[in-house]
Amino acid sequence: MLEEAAAELFLEQTYEGTTIDDIANRAGVSRNTFFNYFSSKSDVLWVDLDETVSALGGILSSRSAHGNVLDDVEAALTRVASEHPSHRVPWALTQIDLMGTRDVLLSSGMVRLLAVTEMISSFIRGRSGANAHGATVAGAVTAAAATAAARWAGDGVGRGSLDAYVREAVAPIVTGFAPYF
């Protein structure tokens, strides 16, 4: 309800022109109720991504300790993408210009990208020790997956599955770093 109210208002009066009170009023709830679900207005933009990415840690930890660490990272990212509902394309990405969300997506997205990068980096460290390339791989696959998701969202109704986009973007990084692991 809050997400829908926010989307409507962002389309009507842009992100910057909309307050938390506006969103709560449109949804028919109190300001305090808004904060029961979101810590900031920008969190409304990330509902889909936050739900999808929250599963990544569990998927990584469920991988066999005997598998190839880079293949496991690729498999985990692809699985997370495959579990994202195909009909849930983030409106904040597809309506970025109408809603005026470009700047806030960049700033609030960075925190999320860094968190995913650290999660993957920690997984790689845990499996392969202090490999000098672990943090680089984590950053590269996170950036590739994020770019794939943005491309997927932007491809409109003809888009394929998100996991295909992620696999295509991440595979060259995994292949390129394979000799170092």
Backbone bond lengths (Angstrom), bond angles and torsions (degrees), N, CA, C in turn:
res aa  C-N    CA-C-N  psi(-1)  N-CA   C-N-CA  omega(-1)  CA-C   N-CA-C  phi
1 M - - - 1.439 - - 1.537 110.23 -
2 L 1.320 116.27 -46.29 1.470 120.14 178.62 1.524 111.19 -66.10
3 E 1.317 116.10 -40.36 1.466 119.91 179.42 1.521 111.27 -63.09
4 E 1.312 116.76 -43.55 1.469 120.77 178.81 1.524 111.25 -65.38
5 A 1.323 116.70 -42.60 1.471 120.65 178.40 1.522 110.11 -61.07
6 A 1.327 116.15 -43.62 1.463 120.13 179.76 1.524 110.69 -62.91
7 A 1.320 117.06 -45.38 1.466 120.52 -179.44 1.522 111.07 -59.28
8 E 1.312 116.34 -46.00 1.471 119.82 178.82 1.525 111.21 -59.15
9 L 1.319 115.53 -47.65 1.466 119.64 -177.92 1.529 111.93 -66.92
10 F 1.318 117.74 -40.43 1.467 120.25 179.17 1.527 110.17 -62.58
11 L 1.337 116.45 -36.96 1.463 119.57 177.00 1.531 111.46 -70.50
12 E 1.309 117.10 -36.35 1.461 121.07 -178.77 1.524 113.08 -75.90
13 Q 1.337 116.50 -41.67 1.462 118.49 -172.00 1.527 113.56 -135.15
14 T 1.279 118.30 18.40 1.473 127.68 -179.29 1.527 111.86 67.84
15 Y 1.311 114.03 165.26 1.460 121.44 178.99 1.525 110.50 -61.53
16 E 1.321 116.37 -51.10 1.471 120.46 -177.48 1.526 112.25 -64.59
17 G 1.313 117.47 -29.75 1.458 121.08 -178.68 1.522 113.84 -83.48
18 T 1.331 116.66 0.91 1.459 121.66 -177.81 1.524 110.08 -112.47
19 T 1.317 116.21 134.45 1.463 120.85 177.48 1.528 110.20 -103.86
20 I 1.296 115.45 166.15 1.461 120.61 175.21 1.519 109.47 -61.91
21 D 1.326 116.94 -38.67 1.473 120.23 177.22 1.527 111.09 -61.04
22 D 1.335 116.81 -39.11 1.470 120.27 177.36 1.526 110.54 -60.00
23 I 1.336 115.88 -45.06 1.470 120.83 -178.49 1.524 109.99 -64.10
24 A 1.325 116.76 -47.92 1.464 120.92 -179.82 1.525 110.78 -60.54
25 N 1.332 117.25 -44.35 1.471 120.69 179.04 1.520 111.42 -61.79
26 R 1.342 116.72 -44.45 1.470 119.74 -179.84 1.523 110.46 -62.93
27 A 1.317 116.99 -37.17 1.466 121.05 -179.15 1.530 112.36 -79.97
28 G 1.328 116.33 -11.59 1.459 120.03 -179.93 1.523 113.28 76.36
29 V 1.333 115.63 31.23 1.467 120.35 178.97 1.527 109.19 -128.98
30 S 1.295 115.85 172.66 1.462 119.92 178.99 1.528 110.75 -84.67
31 R 1.306 114.93 163.94 1.473 121.61 175.19 1.536 110.18 -58.45
32 N 1.341 116.02 -40.20 1.467 120.33 178.81 1.521 111.40 -62.47
33 T 1.319 117.15 -37.27 1.459 120.09 177.29 1.520 110.33 -63.00
34 F 1.326 116.85 -40.78 1.464 119.77 176.22 1.524 109.50 -53.66
35 F 1.331 116.80 -46.94 1.461 120.74 -176.63 1.527 113.28 -73.99
36 N 1.314 117.85 -10.93 1.466 120.14 170.88 1.526 110.91 -70.45
37 Y 1.318 116.59 -24.89 1.461 121.64 -176.89 1.527 113.39 -107.12
38 F 1.312 117.28 -31.12 1.459 121.84 -175.27 1.516 110.32 -134.20
39 S 1.312 116.88 143.20 1.466 119.26 177.71 1.523 111.55 -89.60
40 S 1.330 117.01 -16.39 1.461 120.65 178.65 1.533 109.54 -154.74
41 K 1.302 115.86 165.60 1.464 120.77 178.10 1.526 110.49 -61.59
42 S 1.312 117.68 -37.34 1.466 119.79 -177.63 1.528 112.88 -67.02
43 D 1.331 117.87 -23.60 1.468 120.19 178.33 1.518 112.47 -62.02
44 V 1.335 116.99 -26.17 1.459 120.94 178.86 1.532 110.21 -62.48
45 L 1.305 116.75 -29.89 1.462 121.39 -178.52 1.529 112.71 -71.01
46 W 1.312 116.71 -19.45 1.461 121.71 -170.27 1.522 114.28 -111.26
47 V 1.316 118.70 13.39 1.464 121.23 -175.88 1.521 110.92 -52.50
48 D 1.300 117.57 -51.66 1.466 120.75 -177.58 1.521 112.11 -62.48
49 L 1.300 116.77 -48.25 1.462 120.30 -178.59 1.525 111.09 -64.77
50 D 1.313 117.29 -45.20 1.461 120.07 -178.47 1.527 111.27 -59.78
51 E 1.320 117.26 -41.59 1.468 120.40 178.55 1.521 111.24 -65.59
52 T 1.311 117.34 -41.59 1.449 121.21 -178.79 1.521 111.58 -68.80
53 V 1.313 116.86 -46.12 1.464 121.22 -176.12 1.526 112.02 -72.16
54 S 1.325 117.71 -25.60 1.459 119.32 -179.01 1.526 111.81 -59.11
55 A 1.310 117.04 -22.80 1.467 120.96 179.12 1.524 113.26 -81.78
56 L 1.317 118.55 -13.98 1.468 121.00 -173.20 1.528 113.16 -59.79
57 G 1.323 118.04 -44.36 1.463 120.43 -178.89 1.514 112.52 -58.24
58 G 1.318 116.36 -44.50 1.463 120.40 178.57 1.510 112.86 -65.35
59 I 1.318 115.68 -38.67 1.468 119.39 179.23 1.521 109.98 -66.64
60 L 1.327 117.03 -43.11 1.466 119.60 177.96 1.528 111.25 -61.75
61 S 1.317 116.68 -44.99 1.465 119.28 -176.88 1.525 112.43 -69.91
62 S 1.322 117.61 -19.36 1.468 120.23 179.14 1.531 112.67 -83.43
63 R 1.319 116.58 -8.04 1.472 119.90 -179.53 1.526 109.81 -70.46
64 S 1.304 117.48 145.26 1.463 122.67 179.41 1.522 110.04 -62.86
65 A 1.300 116.06 137.51 1.474 121.04 179.29 1.518 112.01 -68.63
66 H 1.313 117.21 -9.00 1.465 120.87 -176.39 1.526 113.69 -100.74
67 G 1.324 116.80 -3.11 1.458 120.01 -179.41 1.523 111.59 -81.98
68 N 1.298 115.31 170.89 1.461 121.05 176.00 1.529 108.26 -72.45
69 V 1.325 116.39 126.43 1.462 121.29 -172.86 1.537 112.22 -60.44
70 L 1.316 117.31 -40.15 1.472 119.23 -179.09 1.520 111.54 -71.64
71 D 1.327 116.73 -38.65 1.463 119.43 175.70 1.527 110.34 -62.82
72 D 1.335 115.96 -36.35 1.456 120.11 178.92 1.525 111.86 -67.53
73 V 1.331 117.06 -38.35 1.467 120.50 176.60 1.524 109.47 -63.64
74 E 1.319 116.66 -46.70 1.462 120.37 179.00 1.527 110.90 -61.01
75 A 1.322 116.93 -44.17 1.468 120.80 -179.72 1.530 110.87 -63.88
76 A 1.328 117.27 -40.07 1.467 120.56 -179.70 1.527 111.16 -66.34
77 L 1.314 117.54 -45.34 1.462 120.49 179.02 1.526 111.21 -63.63
78 T 1.320 116.00 -40.30 1.462 120.35 179.06 1.525 110.65 -66.33
79 R 1.335 115.95 -40.50 1.469 119.19 179.10 1.527 111.04 -65.84
80 V 1.320 117.30 -43.28 1.471 119.99 177.32 1.525 109.58 -57.23
81 A 1.313 116.00 -44.37 1.467 120.19 179.82 1.525 111.03 -65.61
82 S 1.325 117.47 -38.24 1.471 119.78 -179.17 1.518 111.79 -68.73
83 E 1.330 117.27 -26.29 1.466 120.77 -179.78 1.524 112.66 -84.42
84 H 1.331 117.04 -10.45 1.467 119.85 176.76 1.529 107.92 -72.62
85 P 1.329 117.41 127.08 1.471 119.34 -179.51 1.537 111.40 -58.46
86 S 1.307 116.50 125.61 1.471 120.75 -174.63 1.522 112.92 -62.68
87 H 1.323 117.45 -24.54 1.469 120.43 179.89 1.529 112.37 -84.08
88 R 1.327 117.83 -6.01 1.469 121.38 -177.65 1.529 109.79 -99.92
89 V 1.297 115.62 76.15 1.458 121.41 176.36 1.532 107.10 -88.02
90 P 1.327 117.88 123.62 1.470 119.57 -176.51 1.527 112.15 -58.26
91 W 1.327 115.77 116.49 1.462 121.21 -178.64 1.516 111.74 -64.24
92 A 1.310 118.17 -26.95 1.464 120.50 179.22 1.526 111.15 -65.85
93 L 1.328 117.03 -24.85 1.465 120.53 176.63 1.521 111.79 -87.14
94 T 1.316 116.56 -39.76 1.464 119.12 -176.45 1.525 112.77 -77.60
95 Q 1.331 117.00 -21.62 1.461 121.37 -178.28 1.533 111.27 -117.39
96 I 1.300 116.63 29.45 1.465 123.08 -171.74 1.534 112.86 -55.37
97 D 1.313 117.75 -41.43 1.464 120.31 -177.79 1.530 111.57 -75.91
98 L 1.331 116.78 -42.97 1.467 119.80 179.58 1.527 112.29 -64.38
99 M 1.319 115.85 -37.54 1.465 120.08 -178.10 1.525 113.35 -86.14
100 G 1.318 116.14 -16.58 1.458 119.52 -177.42 1.515 112.67 67.73
101 T 1.313 116.11 42.33 1.466 120.53 -174.47 1.527 114.54 -101.80
102 R 1.315 118.53 2.14 1.474 120.89 -174.12 1.534 112.38 -54.39
103 D 1.313 118.05 -52.96 1.465 120.73 -175.99 1.523 112.27 -64.92
104 V 1.332 116.84 -43.70 1.463 119.01 -178.42 1.524 111.09 -70.60
105 L 1.310 117.92 -32.46 1.462 119.78 175.49 1.525 110.67 -64.09
106 L 1.317 116.25 -41.23 1.465 119.52 178.83 1.527 111.49 -63.89
107 S 1.324 116.61 -45.99 1.465 118.81 -176.65 1.527 112.06 -73.47
108 S 1.319 118.57 -45.76 1.466 119.43 -178.97 1.526 111.63 -77.23
109 G 1.309 117.42 -23.24 1.461 121.01 177.22 1.515 112.72 -72.05
110 M 1.317 116.64 -31.29 1.464 120.00 -178.52 1.525 111.22 -60.00
111 V 1.310 117.51 -41.32 1.467 121.65 179.24 1.527 109.77 -59.71
112 R 1.312 116.45 -42.87 1.458 120.98 -179.28 1.526 111.20 -69.27
113 L 1.317 117.40 -41.47 1.467 120.04 177.68 1.523 111.51 -61.70
114 L 1.318 116.27 -42.06 1.460 119.86 178.98 1.525 111.35 -65.47
115 A 1.313 117.77 -37.58 1.466 121.04 178.50 1.529 110.88 -65.10
116 V 1.323 117.42 -43.10 1.459 121.14 178.18 1.524 109.76 -66.06
117 T 1.321 116.66 -42.71 1.463 120.56 178.73 1.526 110.54 -59.22
118 E 1.323 117.41 -43.93 1.469 120.85 179.33 1.519 111.49 -65.55
119 M 1.327 117.19 -39.07 1.463 121.18 178.40 1.531 110.30 -60.83
120 I 1.326 116.15 -45.57 1.466 120.38 -179.87 1.522 110.37 -69.72
121 S 1.309 117.40 -42.14 1.463 121.75 178.47 1.528 110.77 -60.06
122 S 1.303 117.23 -43.11 1.461 121.82 178.26 1.524 110.74 -62.50
123 F 1.317 116.68 -41.69 1.464 120.88 177.06 1.527 110.42 -60.83
124 I 1.320 116.74 -46.31 1.472 120.57 -179.60 1.527 110.06 -63.14
125 R 1.342 117.77 -44.85 1.480 120.98 178.24 1.523 111.18 -59.24
126 G 1.317 115.59 -42.24 1.459 120.00 -179.45 1.507 113.15 -64.46
127 R 1.309 116.33 -29.07 1.466 120.75 -177.48 1.519 113.63 -96.19
128 S 1.332 117.97 -28.85 1.471 118.87 -174.12 1.518 112.85 -128.17
129 G 1.315 117.77 12.52 1.456 120.41 177.59 1.518 111.42 73.51
130 A 1.296 115.11 -153.00 1.466 121.92 -174.76 1.522 111.69 -86.54
131 N 1.295 117.21 48.02 1.460 121.58 177.54 1.524 108.61 -60.56
132 A 1.310 115.83 126.75 1.469 121.32 -175.86 1.525 112.71 -61.40
133 H 1.310 117.59 -20.14 1.463 121.41 -176.60 1.526 113.51 -96.30
134 G 1.328 117.95 -4.82 1.460 121.09 -175.25 1.516 113.96 -58.83
135 A 1.321 116.34 -48.14 1.473 119.63 -179.43 1.525 111.11 -66.85
136 T 1.313 116.62 -35.27 1.464 120.38 178.61 1.525 110.56 -66.22
137 V 1.329 116.21 -44.50 1.464 120.23 177.72 1.526 109.81 -61.17
138 A 1.327 116.49 -45.40 1.472 120.23 -179.34 1.525 110.92 -58.79
139 G 1.315 116.86 -45.74 1.461 120.30 178.77 1.514 112.33 -65.05
140 A 1.321 116.05 -40.90 1.469 120.28 -178.12 1.524 111.74 -67.39
141 V 1.347 117.72 -44.68 1.463 118.46 -178.45 1.524 111.25 -71.12
142 T 1.332 117.42 -32.65 1.463 119.99 176.47 1.529 110.05 -65.00
143 A 1.329 116.02 -46.35 1.469 119.63 178.70 1.525 111.07 -62.99
144 A 1.320 116.58 -40.72 1.465 120.17 179.54 1.524 111.03 -64.30
145 A 1.336 116.82 -43.57 1.465 120.25 179.83 1.532 110.86 -65.67
146 A 1.327 116.95 -40.17 1.471 120.59 178.34 1.525 110.63 -64.80
147 T 1.307 116.72 -42.32 1.463 120.82 178.45 1.524 110.34 -64.55
148 A 1.325 116.60 -39.83 1.459 120.93 177.84 1.527 110.65 -62.74
149 A 1.337 116.84 -41.75 1.466 120.39 179.93 1.530 110.98 -65.17
150 A 1.319 116.86 -40.14 1.462 120.03 177.97 1.528 110.60 -65.72
151 R 1.315 116.64 -40.74 1.469 120.06 178.12 1.524 110.56 -64.91
152 W 1.331 116.29 -42.14 1.461 122.28 178.13 1.529 110.06 -58.57
153 A 1.324 116.35 -48.13 1.466 120.48 -179.93 1.524 111.19 -62.23
154 G 1.316 116.67 -38.75 1.456 121.45 -177.09 1.509 114.85 -77.34
155 D 1.328 117.79 -14.48 1.461 120.42 -177.06 1.521 114.22 -77.14
156 G 1.299 117.49 -3.18 1.468 120.55 173.80 1.510 113.93 69.43
157 V 1.319 115.47 -159.38 1.457 121.30 -172.46 1.519 113.69 -64.20
158 G 1.304 118.07 -18.93 1.460 121.07 179.46 1.519 113.83 -86.48
159 R 1.325 116.60 5.24 1.466 120.04 -176.47 1.517 110.92 -64.69
160 G 1.323 114.18 151.49 1.463 120.49 173.28 1.516 109.72 -88.88
161 S 1.309 115.94 -158.05 1.460 119.59 -179.27 1.532 109.91 -80.18
162 L 1.315 115.96 147.29 1.461 121.49 -179.25 1.522 111.16 -60.21
163 D 1.320 117.98 -39.43 1.458 119.95 -178.23 1.530 112.37 -63.07
164 A 1.311 117.74 -32.22 1.474 120.04 177.13 1.530 110.17 -66.14
165 Y 1.319 117.33 -40.29 1.462 121.34 177.84 1.532 110.18 -64.08
166 V 1.329 115.95 -45.28 1.466 120.09 -178.38 1.521 110.67 -65.25
167 R 1.315 117.23 -45.56 1.470 121.09 179.25 1.528 110.69 -58.45
168 E 1.313 116.60 -45.42 1.468 121.03 -179.55 1.527 111.60 -62.68
169 A 1.320 117.47 -36.02 1.466 121.10 -178.17 1.524 112.64 -79.07
170 V 1.322 117.34 -36.10 1.463 121.64 -174.29 1.532 112.54 -85.14
171 A 1.319 117.77 -32.55 1.466 121.59 -174.77 1.532 114.00 -53.97
172 P 1.330 120.48 -44.58 1.468 118.80 -179.67 1.541 113.23 -63.44
173 I 1.318 116.49 -31.30 1.465 119.94 178.93 1.525 109.48 -69.65
174 V 1.322 115.97 -45.32 1.460 121.19 178.59 1.529 109.88 -61.17
175 T 1.306 117.01 -45.20 1.466 121.34 179.13 1.532 110.91 -63.41
176 G 1.306 116.55 -43.25 1.466 120.46 -177.62 1.519 113.73 -66.89
177 F 1.328 117.16 -34.03 1.466 119.95 -179.04 1.526 113.11 -92.72
178 A 1.319 118.20 -6.55 1.472 121.41 -177.48 1.517 114.06 -51.61
179 P 1.335 120.18 -40.12 1.469 118.93 -179.71 1.532 114.72 -63.39
180 Y 1.311 117.18 -17.38 1.459 120.69 -176.94 1.529 113.06 -93.25
181 F 1.317 116.78 -1.16 1.466 119.85 -177.84 1.498 112.49 -122.15
